Structures are given as C-alpha cells and as structure tokens.
Amino acid sequence: MHVALLAAACRPPAGPVRPAATASQPRSNRPTQRPPTAREGDDLLRIEIRGDLDAGIVRVVTTIPPGFEPTEFAAPAPHLVAESLRLEDRSGPVPFELTSTEAGLRVRTGRPLESPATLSYALRPDDAPVPLHDLRVTPTAAFVKGEALLLPVAQGAVPKANAAIAPCGPARRAASTLALVDGPVPLHLVRRADFSCGFEWTVRFEEFAGALDLVAAEGHLPFDVRWAAAEIAVLRSAVDLRLGSTTPAPFVTLLRMDDLSPPAPELVWRLRARGMTLAVGRFSTWDDAMRIDVATALVQRWLAGRFPLDPPPEEVALAPTWWTVGLARFVAMEILAEEGLLGTTAYAAALDEAELEVARPSSPGPARRLARSAASGLLFALAADRHLRARGFRGGIPGLVAEVIADHQTNPRRGIRWEAWIDALEGRGGPELRRRFEEMLRDGRRPQIPRDALAPCLLPRVRTTTLWDPGLFDPRTAARGFGTVEGLDPDGAAAAAGVRAGDVIRAFEIASEKTPPRVRLEVERDGEVESFDFPARRVSVRHVEWIRPRNAPVDRCGPPS
C-alpha cells in the first residue's frame, strides 16, 4: 500500500497569495504581441494561461519552439469562442483560418511557420444554459480543461511542453494538475490537464514547505492522481459553498493505492474527523462512477457528520439511508452537473441504478432494506427537486438542504430536528410534497416523477430486465467489503444450497459467463470453512430507465457522455 496523494485545503490568507511553484507570472493580462527570442536549446512548447475574471475570459499565450512548424491547431471542446487571436513568427503576422463547430475550434495557418512563433488568443464560453466542463469563467473563478486549449495537431515529432497558470489577481489561487509533474510533460498530458484560478477553497498545488495546501505523490501510479487531486479539491470546494458552509479547519484527503481487486469494490472511502480517506484499486480509473461516490462522501460530511437528521422515536426503526445516502447522492449529482463534471449519460446511469433497486422484489435482511431506502431517497429527491423548482424555488433540493443547515449553524444542539425538515418541505413545497415524503418513508414506494422532469435531456421509459438472483445480498456492493451473509431469502438459491444467515463470507464470485450464472461462495461457520457452488435464479424486473433522446440539444444538455 502506497500513499499516493495528500491534499490539505485551508482558508486563504487575507493578503495576496503567491502563485504555484510551477506557475509563471506574465507582466500583464494582454496577450504577447511578438514572439520572444528563442534561447539556445529551448525546444519546449510553452503555454501560459491567465484568467481575466473581470472580462469573463481566459487569455492564453503559446510559444512554438524553433524546429517545430505545425500547420494546424485544434481544441476539440465544443461551445468555445476565440477572441483577439494572433499568430506571429519571425517574419511577422501569419495569416490563418479559424473555424468553430460542434467539434470544437480549429486554426489552419495560411503559410508555413518560421518558428519560433507565438499564438495568442482569449477564450470565452458561449451562452449555453448549462455549464460545460471544458471551460468555465465566473466573476470569482476560472476553470480550463486541456481540451479547451488550442494545441498543435500532431504531425511527426511533437515537443514536450511547459504549461503554467498565473493567478487571476490579488488574493486569488492558481492551480494545475500538472504541478505534480517534475519538468516538461508530453503534449497529450496537457490535453488532459486541469487549470484553475480563483477558487478560494480549492487546493493550491505547491511542493515547498509552508504552503497553504500540499499535494505529494510517490511511486508509479496507474491511477491518475493529478486528475483526481484537482477534481476532489474542486468538488470539496463546490460542496461546501453550495451547502452554505465552509470548512473551519484544514481538510485532508488521503488517497491510497490499495490491493483492491474484484470482487471487492474499486473505491472504499471513510470519513475522518478532519478529512477523508480513499482506498482505490491499482487498476481503477477516475471515472463518473468514482466522481459520484467521492462527491457523495463529501456531501455526507454534512448530512451524516455535522448535521445528521434526528428522527422522532416513532421513526427510529426506519432505514436512515434515504437521508445519509440517497438524498446525499442526489445533491452530489446535482453539484457535479452544475460544475460540468457529470454528463447526462452518467447522470442517467445513477438514476437507473436506483430505479432498478426500488423495483426489485423485496427480500429480508437489513442490508437490502438499507439499499432500498437509499434508492427511494434518491428518487424522492429528484421528484421533490422538480416539484420545488416548478413552484419557483430555484434552489431545489440542494437549496432546501442548505437552508436547513443554515438554520442549524448557530444551534449548539448537534443534528437537524425532524420537525425542522418537515416544516422546510411543507413550507417550500406545500402539503403535497410532505405527503409524498411520508409515503416514501412508509413503504419505500417509488415516488411519482413527471415524465418531463429531466426533459429534453432525459426521458423515462419502462423496460423489463432479467436479473440472476443469488438469494442473498451481494456483498460486493458494500463499501466496507465482505462481512456476514445478509438478506438471505429463505426460498432462494443460496438457502437451498445450504448457506445460513450469519455465515462469515471469505470469498464471493458470480461466474457470469455461464447461463444461468453460477455463484461460488466460501464461508466460515463455527470455525470451519465451507464452499458452495450453485446456480443463481432468474428474476424478471419491470422498472423505469432514463434515456437521452437522439435529438437532445447539446447547448442545453451538454455532450452525450
């Protein structure tokens, strides 16, 4: 096990903040007008990025080294607007053709370059009503993903690059996922990198002692720690600010490469008093599912940590995961979507998982009851969110949660009173929303979600899915890893094979390449190890599935993935 990432985020100081160790500071916000003189042995592509928050743009200056003469530059991200573009080499201005399509930006030179040369331009997001992940500029922050930069199209040998970001102004932070890289990087890493400035609560990547924040890495890491570090920091900032709270003490995220392998989960997280620990499988990838899990954990810091919901005595027996998992997961998904870090396809996949869980036949055991409660809570949050917005409350469920938290910020009593949550639901959503909530608690029934709740980006349809039921709760879905046998169906396949409730699971595998799939289970019972091999039973489940229509508008729904 190796320590892969340590990110500690503190409050920014009152005075100016020194830029990251890898950043360089241009003399002004204006693009360079003439290419700098090349130095002996200077064969690096140099990229300088500066967020101009007042103008709502990002200024970029790219210096092309001697001996490298590209004829084309491209930025594959859609919905970008390039302004004040200038291309100059040793002979002066270079004519070019600029095209902007759904496929992104493309610049073609009108004549061969006589390098060294300079490409300078300003990028502005278009007026798409949803934030796209490639470029975002607000009055307080700028975020650029590598796809938003005009970079040379590969033709023969491509030089390595030095990329730097300057702060947006006094008392603002600058960060890049490339800060963990020692020295020049291949151009494809620049395309994958994140650059941000102005996030007052995000990680600042520095490697010297006494930094406000620290990121450290060691060893060969298949998991992309640079990408994960930046997004976890941005997510933590976004969650805190969206819920109307700030972290009063340094928040530490410890990411460890672990020997997690199937059937264990790819991500195991645990909240700590002042941070979070993430254990990630060595061959895992930083994908949408992991983003949702990490964002949910960050929301749970508030909903299950500082501000848990205190139910009245008559409600204690109800599964609490509708609040701590289901509603928290929905808030996390909404924040990810607002930050442009979650596309409609991934959003739909998370909803489909909950829809399928609610539609499954009920089975005994606390594990299945908790899972069903979490799924019901997520779907209720979606229905309630759209109900609140239709009534004119633009904050939706995340805004309602933030209001309840704000009301309890000054209350020394730990936890949110049950009556306060009920009053908030009814106050913003009326008696109808309270009735739906009580129905969800009482029987876990799927709430009524309007067909156009996510239109035009996602539409519901009913389908039948064939599942192979092992007759017990699948231990691979538990973040804590294997434990005892739970959710054992007395009439199911596992019970018929001789598995008993309370058996300690030592190994679990479903051989899905066979029909029906075979379940291989190894348990410990009374100090003895027993092995079972039995076929799963076929179950047909009718459930709702959310799909993205082919004609979903990109300007409103973002890219398909």
C-alpha positions as CSV (number, residue, x, y, z in Angstrom):
1,M,0.0,0.0,0.0
2,H,1.4,3.4,-1.0
3,V,0.5,6.8,0.0
4,A,-0.4,8.4,-3.4
5,L,-2.0,11.7,-2.6
6,L,-2.2,14.1,0.3
7,A,-4.3,17.2,-0.2
8,A,-4.8,19.6,2.6
9,A,-7.0,22.7,2.0
10,C,-7.1,25.7,4.3
11,R,-8.6,29.1,4.3
12,P,-6.9,31.6,2.0
13,P,-5.0,34.4,3.8
14,A,-6.2,37.9,3.8
15,G,-3.2,39.1,1.8
16,P,-2.0,38.2,-1.7
17,V,-1.4,34.6,-2.4
18,R,1.8,33.5,-4.0
19,P,1.2,31.5,-7.3
20,A,2.0,27.8,-7.5
21,A,5.6,26.8,-7.7
22,T,5.2,25.8,-11.3
23,A,3.4,28.9,-12.4
24,S,5.0,31.9,-14.1
25,Q,3.6,35.5,-13.9
26,P,3.1,37.4,-17.1
27,R,3.7,41.2,-16.8
28,S,0.1,42.0,-17.9
29,N,-3.2,40.4,-18.9
30,R,-2.6,41.4,-22.6
31,P,-1.5,38.7,-25.0
32,T,2.1,38.8,-26.2
33,Q,2.3,40.7,-29.4
34,R,5.6,39.4,-30.8
35,P,7.3,36.0,-30.2
36,P,10.1,36.0,-27.7
37,T,13.6,35.4,-28.8
38,A,14.4,31.7,-28.6
39,R,17.2,30.7,-26.2
40,E,19.8,28.1,-27.1
41,G,18.4,24.6,-26.5
42,D,14.9,25.9,-25.9
43,D,12.9,23.2,-27.6
44,L,9.8,23.3,-25.4
45,L,6.2,24.3,-26.3
46,R,5.4,26.9,-23.7
47,I,1.8,27.6,-22.6
48,E,0.8,30.5,-20.3
49,I,-2.7,30.7,-19.0
50,R,-4.3,33.6,-17.2
51,G,-7.9,34.0,-16.1
52,D,-9.3,37.5,-16.7
53,L,-12.4,37.3,-14.4
54,D,-13.5,40.9,-15.0
55,A,-13.7,40.3,-18.7
56,G,-15.1,36.7,-18.3
57,I,-12.3,35.2,-20.5
58,V,-9.2,33.1,-20.3
59,R,-6.1,34.5,-22.0
60,V,-3.6,32.0,-23.5
61,V,-0.2,32.5,-25.0
62,T,1.5,29.6,-26.7
63,T,5.1,29.8,-27.8
64,I,6.2,27.4,-30.6
65,P,9.9,26.4,-30.3
66,P,12.4,26.5,-33.2
67,G,12.3,23.5,-35.5
68,F,8.7,22.8,-34.8
69,E,6.4,24.2,-37.5
70,P,2.8,23.0,-37.1
71,T,0.2,23.9,-39.8
72,E,-2.9,23.3,-37.7
73,F,-4.1,23.8,-34.1
74,A,-7.2,22.4,-32.6
75,A,-9.3,22.5,-29.4
76,P,-11.9,19.6,-29.6
77,A,-14.1,21.1,-26.9
78,P,-17.4,22.4,-28.2
79,H,-19.0,25.8,-27.3
80,L,-15.9,27.9,-27.2
81,V,-15.5,31.4,-28.6
82,A,-11.9,32.6,-29.5
83,E,-11.2,36.3,-29.5
84,S,-8.2,38.5,-30.3
85,L,-6.4,35.6,-31.9
86,R,-2.9,36.5,-33.3
87,L,-0.4,34.2,-34.8
88,E,3.1,35.6,-35.4
89,D,6.5,34.2,-36.3
90,R,10.0,35.6,-37.2
91,S,8.6,37.2,-40.4
92,G,5.6,38.9,-38.6
93,P,1.9,38.2,-38.6
94,V,0.8,34.8,-40.1
95,P,-2.5,34.5,-42.0
96,F,-4.8,31.8,-40.7
97,E,-8.3,30.4,-41.0
98,L,-10.4,29.9,-37.8
99,T,-13.4,27.6,-37.8
100,S,-15.7,26.9,-34.9
101,T,-18.2,23.9,-35.0
102,E,-19.8,21.4,-32.7
103,A,-16.4,19.5,-33.0
104,G,-14.6,22.5,-31.4
105,L,-12.1,25.1,-32.6
106,R,-9.6,24.7,-35.4
107,V,-6.9,27.0,-36.7
108,R,-5.1,26.4,-40.1
109,T,-2.1,28.5,-41.0
110,G,-2.1,30.3,-44.3
111,R,1.7,29.7,-44.8
112,P,4.4,27.6,-43.2
113,L,5.6,28.9,-39.9
114,E,9.1,30.3,-39.4
115,S,9.5,29.3,-35.7
116,P,9.9,30.4,-33.1
117,A,6.3,31.7,-33.2
118,T,3.6,32.8,-30.8
119,L,-0.1,32.0,-30.8
120,S,-2.1,34.3,-28.5
121,Y,-5.9,34.3,-28.0
122,A,-8.6,34.7,-25.5
123,L,-11.3,32.0,-24.8
124,R,-14.8,32.8,-23.8
125,P,-17.5,30.2,-23.0
126,D,-20.6,30.7,-25.2
127,D,-24.1,31.3,-23.7
128,A,-25.0,27.6,-23.3
129,P,-27.6,27.5,-20.5
130,V,-25.8,24.5,-18.9
131,P,-22.1,24.7,-17.8
132,L,-19.9,22.5,-19.9
133,H,-16.8,21.0,-18.3
134,D,-14.3,22.3,-20.9
135,L,-14.2,26.0,-20.0
136,R,-16.0,27.9,-17.2
137,V,-15.4,31.6,-16.2
138,T,-17.4,33.3,-13.5
139,P,-16.8,36.5,-11.6
140,T,-14.9,34.6,-8.9
141,A,-13.2,31.6,-10.7
142,A,-11.9,30.3,-14.0
143,F,-11.6,26.6,-14.8
144,V,-10.0,25.2,-18.0
145,K,-9.7,21.6,-19.1
146,G,-6.9,20.8,-21.5
147,E,-9.4,20.2,-24.4
148,A,-10.3,23.9,-24.3
149,L,-6.7,24.9,-25.4
150,L,-5.6,25.3,-29.0
151,L,-2.8,22.9,-29.2
152,P,-0.8,21.7,-32.3
153,V,-2.2,18.8,-34.2
154,A,0.3,16.0,-34.1
155,Q,2.5,15.9,-37.2
156,G,5.6,13.9,-36.8
157,A,7.6,14.5,-33.6
158,V,5.7,16.7,-31.1
159,P,7.8,18.5,-28.5
160,K,7.2,18.3,-24.8
161,A,5.5,21.3,-23.1
162,N,5.8,23.5,-20.1
163,A,2.4,24.7,-19.0
164,A,1.9,27.4,-16.4
165,I,-1.1,29.3,-14.9
166,A,-0.9,32.7,-13.4
167,P,-3.3,33.8,-10.6
168,C,-6.4,35.7,-11.5
169,G,-5.5,38.7,-9.4
170,P,-4.5,39.6,-5.8
171,A,-5.6,37.2,-3.1
172,R,-6.5,34.5,-5.6
173,R,-5.2,31.0,-6.0
174,A,-3.8,29.3,-9.1
175,A,-3.6,25.5,-9.5
176,S,-2.9,23.0,-12.2
177,T,-3.0,19.2,-12.2
178,L,0.4,19.3,-13.9
179,A,2.1,20.7,-10.8
180,L,2.9,17.1,-9.6
181,V,4.9,16.5,-12.7
182,D,8.6,17.2,-12.4
183,G,9.7,19.1,-15.5
184,P,8.3,19.2,-19.1
185,V,5.4,16.9,-20.0
186,P,4.2,15.2,-23.2
187,L,1.6,17.3,-25.1
188,H,-1.2,14.7,-24.5
189,L,-0.9,15.3,-20.8
190,V,-1.6,19.0,-21.3
191,R,-4.7,18.0,-23.2
192,R,-5.8,16.0,-20.1
193,A,-4.8,18.6,-17.5
194,D,-7.0,20.9,-15.5
195,F,-6.1,24.5,-14.9
196,S,-8.0,26.7,-12.4
197,C,-7.7,30.0,-10.7
198,G,-9.8,32.0,-8.3
199,F,-11.3,29.0,-6.4
200,E,-10.9,30.3,-2.8
201,W,-11.4,26.9,-1.3
202,T,-9.6,24.6,-3.6
203,V,-6.2,23.0,-3.5
204,R,-3.2,25.0,-4.4
205,F,-0.5,22.7,-5.8
206,E,2.8,23.6,-4.3
207,E,5.8,21.5,-3.2
208,F,7.6,23.7,-0.8
209,A,7.3,23.8,2.9
210,G,4.8,26.2,4.5
211,A,2.4,26.1,1.6
212,L,-1.3,26.7,2.3
213,D,-2.0,23.3,0.7
214,L,0.1,20.3,-0.1
215,V,0.0,17.6,-2.7
216,A,2.6,14.8,-2.5
217,A,2.9,11.6,-4.6
218,E,5.3,8.7,-4.7
219,G,5.9,5.7,-6.9
220,H,4.5,4.6,-10.2
221,L,0.7,5.3,-10.1
222,P,-1.6,3.8,-12.6
223,F,-4.4,5.8,-11.0
224,D,-4.3,9.4,-12.4
225,V,-3.6,11.2,-9.1
226,R,-3.2,14.6,-10.9
227,W,-6.7,14.5,-12.3
228,A,-8.2,13.1,-9.1
229,A,-6.4,15.7,-6.9
230,A,-7.8,18.6,-8.8
231,E,-11.3,17.3,-9.1
232,I,-11.5,16.2,-5.4
233,A,-10.4,19.7,-4.4
234,V,-12.9,21.4,-6.7
235,L,-15.6,19.1,-5.5
236,R,-14.9,19.7,-1.9
237,S,-15.0,23.5,-2.5
238,A,-18.2,23.3,-4.5
239,V,-20.0,21.1,-1.9
240,D,-19.0,23.4,0.9
241,L,-20.0,26.5,-0.9
242,R,-23.3,25.0,-2.3
243,L,-24.4,24.0,1.1
244,G,-23.6,27.4,2.5
245,S,-20.8,26.3,4.8
246,T,-17.0,26.4,4.9
247,T,-14.6,24.0,6.5
248,P,-13.3,25.6,9.7
249,A,-10.1,23.6,9.8
250,P,-7.7,22.1,7.3
251,F,-9.4,19.3,5.3
252,V,-7.1,16.4,4.4
253,T,-7.8,13.9,1.7
254,L,-5.6,10.8,1.8
255,L,-5.7,8.7,-1.4
256,R,-4.1,5.3,-1.2
257,M,-3.4,2.8,-3.9
258,D,-4.6,-0.4,-2.4
259,D,-4.7,-4.1,-3.5
260,L,-8.4,-3.9,-4.2
261,S,-9.4,-6.3,-6.8
262,P,-12.7,-7.9,-7.9
263,P,-15.0,-8.8,-6.2
264,A,-14.0,-6.0,-3.8
265,P,-15.3,-2.5,-4.7
266,E,-13.0,-0.3,-6.7
267,L,-13.3,2.6,-4.1
268,V,-13.5,2.3,-0.4
269,W,-13.9,5.7,1.5
270,R,-14.1,6.6,5.1
271,L,-14.8,10.0,6.6
272,R,-12.4,11.2,9.3
273,A,-12.7,14.0,11.8
274,R,-10.8,16.4,9.6
275,G,-10.9,14.8,6.2
276,M,-11.5,11.7,4.2
277,T,-9.5,8.5,3.3
278,L,-9.9,7.0,-0.2
279,A,-8.6,3.5,-0.9
280,V,-8.5,2.9,-4.7
281,G,-7.7,-0.3,-6.6
282,R,-4.4,-0.1,-8.5
283,F,-6.1,-0.6,-11.9
284,S,-9.1,1.7,-11.2
285,T,-9.8,4.7,-13.3
286,W,-11.1,8.2,-12.3
287,D,-14.5,7.9,-14.0
288,D,-18.0,9.2,-13.5
289,A,-19.0,6.5,-11.0
290,M,-16.0,7.3,-8.8
291,R,-16.8,11.0,-9.1
292,I,-20.3,10.4,-7.8
293,D,-19.0,8.2,-4.9
294,V,-16.5,10.8,-3.8
295,A,-18.9,13.7,-4.2
296,T,-21.5,11.8,-2.2
297,A,-18.9,11.2,0.6
298,L,-18.2,15.0,0.6
299,V,-21.9,15.8,1.0
300,Q,-22.2,13.1,3.7
301,R,-19.7,15.1,5.8
302,W,-22.6,17.5,6.3
303,L,-25.7,15.2,6.2
304,A,-24.2,12.3,8.2
305,G,-21.4,14.2,10.0
306,R,-22.0,17.7,11.3
307,F,-25.8,17.8,10.6
308,P,-27.4,14.3,10.8
309,L,-31.2,14.2,10.9
310,D,-32.6,13.3,14.3
311,P,-35.9,11.3,13.7
312,P,-38.6,11.2,16.4
313,P,-38.8,7.9,18.4
314,E,-41.6,6.5,16.2
315,E,-39.4,6.9,13.1
316,V,-36.1,5.4,14.5
317,A,-36.9,2.0,13.1
318,L,-37.0,3.4,9.5
319,A,-33.8,2.9,7.4
320,P,-31.9,6.2,7.7
321,T,-30.1,5.8,4.4
322,W,-32.8,7.8,2.5
323,W,-31.1,10.9,4.0
324,T,-27.5,9.9,4.5
325,V,-27.1,8.1,1.2
326,G,-30.0,8.7,-1.2
327,L,-30.6,12.4,-0.7
328,A,-26.9,13.0,-0.3
329,R,-26.2,11.2,-3.6
330,F,-28.7,13.3,-5.4
331,V,-27.3,16.5,-4.0
332,A,-23.8,15.3,-5.1
333,M,-25.1,14.5,-8.6
334,E,-26.6,18.0,-8.9
335,I,-23.4,19.7,-7.8
336,L,-21.4,17.6,-10.2
337,A,-23.7,18.6,-13.0
338,E,-23.6,22.3,-12.0
339,E,-19.8,22.1,-12.1
340,G,-19.8,20.5,-15.5
341,L,-18.2,17.3,-14.2
342,L,-21.1,14.9,-14.9
343,G,-22.7,14.4,-18.3
344,T,-26.3,13.2,-18.9
345,T,-25.3,9.6,-19.7
346,A,-23.6,9.2,-16.3
347,Y,-26.5,11.0,-14.6
348,A,-28.9,8.6,-16.2
349,A,-26.9,5.6,-15.2
350,A,-27.0,6.6,-11.5
351,L,-30.8,7.1,-11.7
352,D,-31.2,3.7,-13.4
353,E,-29.3,2.0,-10.6
354,A,-31.8,3.5,-8.1
355,E,-34.8,2.7,-10.3
356,L,-33.7,-1.0,-10.5
357,E,-33.2,-1.3,-6.8
358,V,-36.6,0.1,-6.0
359,A,-38.2,-2.3,-8.5
360,R,-36.5,-5.4,-7.2
361,P,-38.7,-7.9,-5.2
362,S,-38.3,-7.2,-1.5
363,S,-36.0,-9.6,0.4
364,P,-35.3,-10.0,4.2
365,G,-32.3,-8.6,6.0
366,P,-31.1,-5.1,6.9
367,A,-28.7,-4.7,4.0
368,R,-31.4,-4.9,1.4
369,R,-33.6,-2.6,3.4
370,L,-30.9,0.0,3.6
371,A,-30.2,-0.3,-0.1
372,R,-33.8,0.1,-1.0
373,S,-34.2,3.1,1.4
374,A,-31.2,4.8,-0.2
375,A,-32.6,4.3,-3.7
376,S,-36.0,5.6,-2.6
377,G,-34.4,8.6,-1.1
378,L,-32.6,9.5,-4.3
379,L,-35.7,9.2,-6.5
380,F,-37.7,11.2,-3.9
381,A,-35.1,13.9,-4.0
382,L,-35.4,14.1,-7.8
383,A,-39.2,14.3,-7.7
384,A,-39.1,16.9,-4.9
385,D,-36.4,18.9,-6.6
386,R,-38.5,19.3,-9.8
387,H,-41.6,20.0,-7.6
388,L,-39.8,22.8,-5.8
389,R,-38.4,24.3,-9.0
390,A,-41.9,24.2,-10.6
391,R,-43.2,26.2,-7.6
392,G,-40.5,28.9,-8.2
393,F,-37.9,27.8,-5.6
394,R,-34.8,27.7,-7.9
395,G,-32.5,26.1,-5.3
396,G,-34.3,22.8,-5.5
397,I,-33.4,20.1,-3.0
398,P,-29.7,21.3,-2.7
399,G,-31.0,24.8,-1.8
400,L,-33.5,23.4,0.7
401,V,-30.8,21.3,2.4
402,A,-28.6,24.4,2.5
403,E,-31.4,26.4,4.2
404,V,-32.0,23.8,6.8
405,I,-28.2,23.6,7.5
406,A,-28.1,27.4,7.8
407,D,-30.9,27.4,10.3
408,H,-28.9,25.0,12.5
409,Q,-25.4,26.6,12.1
410,T,-25.7,28.6,15.2
411,N,-27.6,25.9,17.2
412,P,-25.3,24.2,19.7
413,R,-27.5,21.1,19.5
414,R,-26.0,18.5,17.2
415,G,-28.2,17.4,14.4
416,I,-31.2,18.7,12.4
417,R,-34.5,18.4,14.2
418,W,-37.1,16.3,12.4
419,E,-39.7,19.0,12.7
420,A,-37.4,21.5,11.0
421,W,-37.0,19.2,8.0
422,I,-40.8,18.6,7.7
423,D,-41.5,22.3,8.1
424,A,-39.0,23.1,5.4
425,L,-40.5,20.5,3.0
426,E,-44.0,21.8,3.6
427,G,-43.0,25.5,3.6
428,R,-41.3,25.4,0.2
429,G,-43.2,22.5,-1.4
430,G,-46.7,22.6,0.2
431,P,-48.7,19.8,1.8
432,E,-48.4,17.7,-1.4
433,L,-44.6,17.4,-1.0
434,R,-44.9,16.4,2.6
435,R,-47.4,13.7,1.7
436,R,-45.0,12.2,-0.9
437,F,-42.2,12.2,1.6
438,E,-44.3,10.3,4.2
439,E,-45.4,7.8,1.5
440,M,-41.7,7.2,0.7
441,L,-40.8,6.6,4.3
442,R,-43.8,4.4,5.0
443,D,-43.5,1.8,2.2
444,G,-40.4,2.8,0.1
445,R,-42.6,3.2,-2.9
446,R,-41.2,4.8,-6.0
447,P,-42.3,8.5,-6.0
448,Q,-44.3,9.8,-8.9
449,I,-41.7,11.6,-11.1
450,P,-43.2,13.7,-14.0
451,R,-42.2,12.4,-17.4
452,D,-40.8,15.8,-18.4
453,A,-38.8,16.1,-15.1
454,L,-35.5,16.0,-17.0
455,A,-36.7,16.9,-20.5
456,P,-35.3,17.5,-23.1
457,C,-32.1,15.8,-21.9
458,L,-33.5,12.6,-20.4
459,L,-36.8,10.8,-20.8
460,P,-38.2,7.8,-18.9
461,R,-39.3,4.5,-20.5
462,V,-40.4,1.3,-18.9
463,R,-38.5,-1.9,-19.6
464,T,-38.1,-5.4,-18.3
465,T,-34.7,-6.5,-17.1
466,T,-33.6,-10.1,-16.4
467,L,-31.6,-10.5,-13.2
468,W,-29.9,-13.5,-11.8
469,D,-30.6,-13.6,-8.1
470,P,-28.1,-15.4,-5.8
471,G,-30.6,-15.4,-3.0
472,L,-28.6,-13.2,-0.7
473,F,-27.4,-9.6,-0.6
474,D,-24.4,-9.2,-2.9
475,P,-21.5,-8.4,-0.6
476,R,-19.6,-6.7,-3.4
477,T,-21.9,-3.7,-3.2
478,A,-20.9,-2.9,0.4
479,A,-18.2,-0.3,0.6
480,R,-16.9,-1.9,3.8
481,G,-16.1,-5.1,2.0
482,F,-17.1,-8.6,2.9
483,G,-18.9,-9.4,6.2
484,T,-21.6,-11.9,7.2
485,V,-24.3,-13.3,5.0
486,E,-27.2,-10.8,4.9
487,G,-30.5,-10.6,3.1
488,L,-30.8,-14.4,2.8
489,D,-34.0,-15.3,1.0
490,P,-35.3,-18.5,2.8
491,D,-36.8,-19.6,-0.5
492,G,-33.8,-18.5,-2.6
493,A,-30.9,-20.3,-4.3
494,A,-28.4,-19.7,-1.5
495,A,-30.6,-21.0,1.2
496,A,-31.4,-24.1,-0.9
497,A,-27.7,-24.7,-1.3
498,G,-27.2,-24.7,2.5
499,V,-26.0,-21.1,3.1
500,R,-27.1,-19.8,6.5
501,A,-27.6,-16.2,7.8
502,G,-24.6,-15.1,9.8
503,D,-22.1,-17.2,7.9
504,V,-18.8,-15.1,7.5
505,I,-18.1,-14.6,3.9
506,R,-14.5,-15.2,2.9
507,A,-14.9,-15.3,-0.9
508,F,-17.7,-14.5,-3.3
509,E,-17.8,-14.8,-7.1
510,I,-20.5,-15.0,-9.8
511,A,-19.4,-16.7,-13.0
512,S,-21.5,-14.6,-15.4
513,E,-20.1,-16.3,-18.5
514,K,-22.4,-19.2,-17.8
515,T,-26.2,-19.4,-18.1
516,P,-27.5,-19.5,-15.5
517,P,-24.6,-17.8,-13.7
518,R,-23.0,-19.9,-11.0
519,V,-22.4,-18.5,-7.5
520,R,-19.2,-19.6,-5.8
521,L,-19.2,-18.8,-2.1
522,E,-16.7,-19.6,0.6
523,V,-17.8,-19.0,4.2
524,E,-16.6,-19.7,7.7
525,R,-19.1,-21.3,10.1
526,D,-18.3,-22.4,13.6
527,G,-14.5,-22.3,12.9
528,E,-14.9,-24.5,9.8
529,V,-14.6,-23.3,6.1
530,E,-17.4,-24.4,3.8
531,S,-17.6,-23.9,0.0
532,F,-20.8,-23.6,-2.1
533,D,-21.3,-23.7,-5.8
534,F,-24.9,-23.2,-7.0
535,P,-26.8,-21.6,-9.9
536,A,-28.5,-18.2,-9.5
537,R,-32.2,-18.0,-10.1
538,R,-33.7,-15.9,-12.9
539,V,-35.9,-12.9,-11.9
540,S,-37.6,-10.5,-14.3
541,V,-37.9,-6.9,-13.0
542,R,-40.1,-4.2,-14.7
543,H,-38.6,-0.8,-14.0
544,V,-38.0,2.7,-15.3
545,E,-35.0,3.5,-17.4
546,W,-33.8,7.1,-18.2
547,I,-32.6,7.6,-21.8
548,R,-31.1,10.5,-23.7
549,P,-33.0,11.2,-26.9
550,R,-31.1,11.4,-30.1
551,N,-32.3,14.9,-30.7
552,A,-31.3,16.2,-27.2
553,P,-29.9,19.7,-27.7
554,V,-26.2,19.9,-26.9
555,D,-26.5,23.5,-25.9
556,R,-28.8,22.6,-23.1
557,C,-27.8,19.1,-22.2
558,G,-24.1,19.1,-22.8
559,P,-22.2,16.4,-24.7
560,P,-23.7,12.9,-24.6
561,S,-21.1,11.4,-22.4
